[in-house]
Amino acid sequence: MELGKVQTLKIVTATEKKLQGTDGKETIDLEIIKGESHKVGEEVEVFVYRENSGKLAGTTRTPKIEVGKVAKLAVVSKTKIGYFVDIGAPKDVLLPFSEASERVREGGKYLFLLYIDKSDRLAVTMNIKDHLKSDSPYEKGDMVKGSIYHINPRLGALIAIDDQYDGLIPTKNLMGIHNVGDEVEVRVASKLADGKLTLSMREFAHIQMGQDSEIVLDLIDEYKGVLPVGDKSDPDEILDITGLSKSAFKRAVGKLYKEGKAVPGPMETRRK
């Protein structure tokens, strides 16, 4: 019997109050689900878990995760020893505090790996990096979806693309405020030799420039025609006011100048 895995069992007991299945070596109790009916001799797909008593048990419900797999799951409660996480089985499993590498909250959804702990019980961990793959089918320019599983202020945001492939949004390519567990849609900026993906929240340059120029023009109007940053302004000041890097800001202003919409200056940018 494999704990934390879906496997085929044969029904050996099927009454209103008791349902049991066997793999030929062990026999376990199965969850009785309202509306389901089974017959002795029938083969069923069963997910095996452990009850509070320590006994193995099974359910014909489809689990949200299996041992060795990564999936996005909800945190349902906090205890003195960790958090309990819903895996789609009759019993929630523990996320020990030692395995909660990121801040989590009740009701939040995060990426977890299901494993068997030293006491031979199911548990989950947030340390998933070594279990993500680097053989994604994506190439430079593709748009992909994923979940943030770690944020390093110096490195950037680590992303599990499709919740299974490893990727990184470098800090310079991050836009806005993000938290672990957030789902993002990003562009593949490059594919490294080892197959890992470098990602960007920014569009292709020509598209992004158009979006940035609209942001700058709106800001000029908000500042009543004179934006208090220009070509020679400090990069941090430009970032604080516009949300753009200095290079992106200058490209956007240059576009507006060519279109006759704005006039650049050393320390300010005016509406034309």
N, C-alpha and C positions, 0 to 999 in steps of 0.2 A: 504494500500500500504506500503510495507516494504522497506525503504531506504537502499541501499547497499546490497540487497539480490536478488537472482534470483527467480522469481515467475511466475506462469501461469496467463496470461491475455488473454482476448478474444478481437479479432479485431472488432472494431465498425466503423472505418472509414478507407478506403483503396483507395486512389487516387494517381495520380502521384506526387502530391505535399503535400499530408497530409496522415499520418498514425497514428491511435490512437488505444489504447487498454484500457480495463477496467477490474477491479477485481470485478465489481458489485457494488462498492461503489464510486470509483474514476475513472476518465478517464484522461489519460495522453498522450502527444505526444510521438511517437516512432521515433527513428532515421530511416531515409530512406536509406537503403543500396543498392548500385548499384548491380544489378543481382539477388536481392531477390524480390519475389512477394508474396503478401498475399491477402486473401479474407475475407470479412466481415463474422464473425461467427467462424473464425479459431482460435484455441487456440495455443498460442506461449509462449515459455520460454523467459522471459524478465528480464534484470538487470536494477534496478531502481537507478537513480542517480539524482543529482540536478544541474540544469543549472546555469549559472552566475547570471541570474535574480532571482534565488531562487525557480523557478518552478520545480516540479518533472518532470522527463522525463525518457524514457526507451530505451534500445537497445537490439536487439536480438544477439549481439556479446557475446561470452562467456568471462566473466571477468577473470582477473588473480587472483582475490581475492574477498572475500565477508566479510561483517562485522563480527567481532569476529574471523576471520581466520588469519593465519600467512602465508606469501608468500614472495618469493624473487622478488623484483621489481626494476626497473631502475629509477634513479633520472634524470629528464630531464632538469631542470633549477633551478636557484637560484633567489630569490626575496628579497625585504626588510623585509619580515615577515617570510621567511622560504624557503623551497624547494618544487618544484612540482614533483610529482611522477606519473609514468604511471601505471594505474591499468587495462588497457585494455578497458576502456570506452571512449566515445567521449570527456569527460572532465578529465584532470589530477586532482589529489587531493593534498592538502597541507600537507607537513611535517613541522609543526611549529618549530622554532628554539628551543623552550622549550622541544620538543619531540625528537630532534636529539641528543640522548645521546652519539653518536659517531661521529667522523669526517667523513663527506661524501663529495663526489665530483660529479659534473655533469657527467653523463654517467656511474657512478658506480652502481653496483647492491648490494642491502642489504636486510636483512630480516625486514619486517614491519608487524604491526598489523593494520588492517582497523577498524576504530571506528567512531561513530557519535559524533561530538563535541557539545559544549554548544549552538552554534548557529544553531544546527540541520543540519549541513553539514558534508559530509564525510571528514575524515582526516586520516593520518597514524602516527604511533609512532614507535620508535625503542625499546621501553620498552616492550619486548616480553616475558621475563622470566616466569612471572606468567601465561602465556598462553600456555607454552609448557607442554607436557605430560610426565609422568614418568612411563608409562606402556608399554615400548617398548618390542618387541618380541625378542630382542637380548640378547645373553648370553656371558659370558667370552670367549674370543678367536675369536669371530666373527669380521669380517672386515665390517666397516660401512662407509657411506659417510654423510657429513654434511657441514654446513656453520658456520663460526665463527661470533658470534653476539656481543661479548664483550671480551676484553683482560684486565686482571688485572695482572700487573707485579708480584705481590706476590702470587696470587692464580693460575693463568694460563689462558688458553683460554676457554671460554664458547662456546659450540658447540650445534647447533640445528641439531640433526641427522634426516635425511630425512626431514629437515625443520619443524619437529614437536615434536621430543623427546629431553629432556634436557640431556646434557652431559658435562663433563669437562676434558680437557687435563691439568693435573697439570704442573706447570712450569718446573719441572725436566724432564717431558716427551715431552716437546716441542723441536722441531729441526728446525733450520732455522729461518728466519724472516717472520712474518705473520701479516696480517692486517684484520680488521673487513670486512666481506664480502667474504673473501677467502673461497673457497671450499676445503675440505680436505678429505682424505681417511685414516682412523685410525683403530686401533684394540681396542676392548673392553678389558680393563685390569681387571675390576671388576664390578660387579653389586651390588649396595648398597641395604640395606634393604628397602629403600623407592622407589626403582626401578630406581633411577638415575644411570647413567653410568659414570664410570671413564675410560678415554680413554688414549691411548698411540700412539705416532707416531713411536715408536720402535717396531720391529718385536719380535717374540718369541726369547728368549735368545740365543738359538743355531743358529738361522738364523742371528740375529743381530750381534752376535760375529763374524761370518764369514764376514759380510759386513764391520764391524768396522776394522777387521784385514786388509782387502784390502785397506781401507782408510789410515791406519797407514803405510802400506808397500809403498804405492804410495808417501806418505809424506817423508818417509825416503829417497826414491830415489830423490825426489825434493830437499832435503837438502844434496844431494851428499853423501848419505850413513850414515849420522849421524844426527838423529833427536834430537834437543836440549832440550828434556824433557825425564824424566825417572821416576822410582818408587818413588823417594823422591821429585819430583818437586811439586810446588804449584798447587793445583787444578785449580785455575783461569788461570795459565799459560798454563796448559795442554788444558783447554777448548779453550783458545784464539788461540792456534796453531793447534789443531786437531779437535776442535768442539765436543769433547767427554768429558764426565765426567771422573774423575780420575779412578773410578772403572771400567768403560767401557774400558778406555784406557789400564788399567792393564790386563784386561781379553783378550783384543785383542793382546797385546804384548806377553802374556803367550801362546796364540795359535800359534803365529808366532815362538816363541822359540821352542815349541814342534815340529813344522814342519821344524825346522832347517833354518828358514829364517831371524831371527833377534836375537840379543843378548841384553837383558835388562841391564840397569845400573842405578845407583842412580839418575843421572841428565841428562842422555842421552840414546838413544836407537840406536844401530848400525845395519847395514845390515850385514848378515853373508854370 
